Amino acid sequence: MKILFTLGIPDDLIGHVSLQQIQAGVAFPGNLPLIDALIAPLTARGWQAEYAYLGQPTEINVAGADVIVNCICDASRQQRSLGMLQELVNKTGLPVTNAPAAILASTRDRLSAYHDEQIRIPRSTRFAASSSTLEEHLLGQAHQLPVLIRPTGAHGGKGLVKLADTQVATWQPAEDEYYVTDFVDFISSDGRYRKYRLIYAGGRLFRRHLMIGQEWLLDLASREYMSRYPELLTEEKAFIHGEGDVAADKLVRIFEHFGLDYGLVDYALDKNGLPIIFELNGCFQLTGSLSAEQRPLLGYLEANNPDITAAILENIAARAR
């Protein structure tokens, strides 16, 4: 079997990328780093793989390909690449995993329109700073303060701020496009905050991590905090091994609704145990998420990588049939 991996050039870089960069396989933002994780196991199966960048006008060689594996995962930054991928699928009739329509449908603002009585999804809208003031946007979109403001296409808490009523008028945009999301407090009974992550692949959910910290913004800095409390690492390991948080099993249906073949969901739990969804998308990292210094303490975070890659490969094989 031959796989064509498709990657995208971000919209703001189109026209500024050289052929040499493309041939060198430059890692542009907004692409799922799946090739590195899959190349060894798919080669072991006797499969072939090629990759192609979309975005700038180019001729894509699909000769002999059995399936397209889409790695373009950020609809906020890859509109043109996703459009070109859809044109390629329509032209060739090749099956595709993580279809463009699924990526486009799972943006933060579109996600918030999903309704499920067992899942909480805070209201989220897209805000253009060049079109109105933030105050006008909040009023027109019926947001509830405080709100979270983040640049579209940003990940890992980059540029993310929480604004209360008194801070809205003085906030100054550094970008033009933002997501605005109602903040839902998710503090646990012990005064800490917890954020869970699951990876979905092949119709299954894999528990990825549980971040715990003293502040609502849980990012890589929370790892340093957790390292000072062995009981928090024990709690995370228990979650990864399937203990606690029965809400995790409810979330398969949200991936099925949006049509994603693989992706991640970040969420917390409210006081009634219902999941509060922060993010659902096709961007996640399997390999290379830990440094050599981190592995002795945190190696368990990648222990299920073989199971996840096997599930992704089975999904690809099923789609190609």
Residue pairs with C-beta under 8 A, 6 or more apart in sequence:
1 45
1 47
1 48
1 66
1 67
1 317
1 320
2 47
2 48
2 49
2 50
2 64
2 65
2 66
3 42
3 47
3 48
3 49
3 50
3 65
3 66
3 67
3 68
3 69
3 316
4 49
4 50
4 51
4 52
4 60
4 62
4 65
4 67
4 68
4 69
4 94
5 34
5 35
5 49
5 50
5 51
5 52
5 68
5 69
5 71
6 51
6 52
6 53
6 54
6 68
6 69
6 70
6 71
6 72
6 81
6 85
6 88
7 28
7 31
7 51
7 52
7 53
7 54
7 71
7 72
7 81
8 28
8 30
8 31
8 53
8 54
8 55
8 71
8 72
8 78
8 80
8 81
8 82
8 85
9 17
9 28
9 53
9 54
9 55
9 56
9 78
9 80
9 81
10 28
10 29
10 30
10 55
10 74
10 77
10 78
10 81
10 153
11 55
11 77
11 78
11 79
11 80
11 81
12 77
13 28
13 55
14 55
14 56
14 80
15 56
17 26
17 28
17 53
17 55
17 56
22 53
25 51
27 33
28 53
29 74
29 77
29 153
30 72
30 73
30 74
30 76
30 77
30 78
30 153
30 283
31 71
31 72
31 73
31 74
31 78
32 71
32 72
32 73
32 98
32 282
32 283
32 284
33 71
33 285
33 286
33 287
33 288
34 69
34 71
34 286
34 312
35 49
35 51
35 71
36 287
36 288
37 286
37 287
37 305
37 309
38 49
38 309
38 312
38 313
39 49
41 309
41 310
41 313
42 49
42 313
43 49
45 313
48 64
50 61
50 65
52 58
52 60
52 61
54 60
54 72
54 80
54 81
54 84
54 85
54 88
55 78
55 80
55 81
55 84
60 88
62 68
62 88
62 92
62 94
65 92
65 94
66 94
66 95
66 320
67 94
67 95
67 96
67 97
67 316
67 319
67 320
68 85
68 88
68 89
68 94
68 95
68 96
68 97
69 96
69 97
69 98
69 316
70 85
70 96
70 97
70 98
70 99
70 100
70 103
70 282
72 78
72 81
72 82
72 85
72 100
72 103
73 98
73 103
73 263
73 281
73 282
73 283
74 103
74 153
74 281
74 283
75 82
75 103
75 104
75 106
75 107
76 107
76 152
76 153
76 177
77 152
77 153
78 103
82 100
82 103
82 104
83 100
85 96
85 100
86 99
86 100
86 101
88 94
89 96
89 99
89 100
95 319
95 320
96 319
97 261
97 262
97 315
97 316
97 319
98 260
98 261
98 262
98 263
98 282
99 259
101 259
102 258
102 259
102 260
102 261
102 282
103 260
103 281
103 282
104 110
105 258
105 259
106 258
106 260
106 263
106 280
106 281
106 282
107 126
107 281
108 124
108 126
108 179
108 181
108 279
109 124
109 125
109 126
109 179
111 121
111 124
111 258
111 277
111 279
111 280
112 121
112 122
112 123
112 124
112 125
112 181
114 121
114 254
114 257
114 258
116 253
116 254
118 250
118 274
118 275
119 250
119 251
119 254
119 274
119 275
119 277
120 184
120 270
120 274
120 275
120 276
120 277
121 276
121 277
122 181
122 182
122 183
122 184
122 276
122 277
123 141
123 142
123 143
123 144
123 181
123 182
124 179
124 180
124 181
124 182
125 137
125 141
125 143
125 179
125 180
126 152
126 177
126 178
126 179
126 180
127 134
127 137
127 149
127 177
127 178
127 179
127 180
128 176
128 177
128 178
129 173
129 175
129 176
129 177
129 178
130 176
132 140
134 149
134 163
134 168
134 171
134 173
134 180
135 168
135 169
137 143
137 180
138 145
138 147
138 168
138 180
141 180
143 180
143 182
144 182
145 163
145 164
145 165
145 168
145 183
146 162
146 163
146 164
146 165
146 183
147 162
147 163
147 168
147 180
147 181
147 182
147 183
148 160
148 161
148 162
148 163
148 179
148 180
148 181
148 182
148 183
149 160
149 161
149 162
149 163
149 171
149 178
149 179
149 180
150 158
150 159
150 160
150 161
150 178
150 179
150 181
151 158
151 159
151 174
151 175
151 177
151 178
151 179
152 175
152 177
152 178
152 179
153 177
154 160
155 283
156 219
156 220
157 217
157 218
157 219
159 174
159 175
160 217
161 171
162 183
162 216
162 217
163 171
183 216
184 270
184 276
185 216
186 193
186 194
186 216
186 268
186 269
186 270
186 276
187 193
187 216
188 194
188 269
191 214
192 212
192 213
192 214
193 212
193 213
193 214
193 215
193 216
193 218
193 268
194 210
194 211
194 212
194 218
194 268
194 269
195 210
195 211
195 218
195 266
195 267
195 268
195 278
196 207
196 209
196 210
196 239
196 245
196 248
196 266
196 267
196 268
196 269
196 275
197 207
197 208
197 209
197 210
197 211
197 264
197 265
197 266
198 205
198 206
198 207
198 208
198 248
198 251
198 264
198 265
198 267
199 205
199 206
199 208
199 262
199 263
199 264
199 284
199 308
200 206
200 251
200 252
200 255
200 260
200 262
200 263
200 264
200 265
201 261
201 262
201 308
201 311
201 312
201 315
202 261
202 262
202 310
202 311
202 312
202 314
202 315
203 252
203 311
203 315
204 252
204 311
205 248
205 249
205 251
205 252
206 304
206 307
206 308
206 311
207 239
207 240
207 241
207 242
207 248
207 304
208 240
208 264
208 284
208 301
208 304
209 236
209 240
209 301
210 235
210 236
210 239
210 240
211 218
211 219
211 222
211 223
211 226
212 218
212 222
212 225
212 226
212 232
212 235
212 236
213 221
213 222
213 225
213 226
214 225
223 294
223 298
225 232
226 232
226 233
226 236
227 233
227 297
233 297
235 244
237 300
238 244
239 245
240 300
240 301
240 303
240 304
245 269
246 273
247 267
247 269
247 273
247 274
247 275
248 275
250 275
251 265
251 267
251 275
254 265
254 277
254 280
255 263
255 265
255 280
258 280
260 280
260 282
261 312
261 315
261 319
262 282
262 284
262 311
262 312
262 315
263 280
263 281
263 282
263 283
263 284
264 279
264 280
264 281
264 283
264 284
265 277
265 279
265 280
266 277
266 278
266 279
267 275
267 276
267 277
267 278
268 275
268 276
268 278
269 275
269 276
270 276
286 302
286 305
286 308
286 309
287 302
287 305
289 301
289 302
290 298
290 299
290 301
290 302
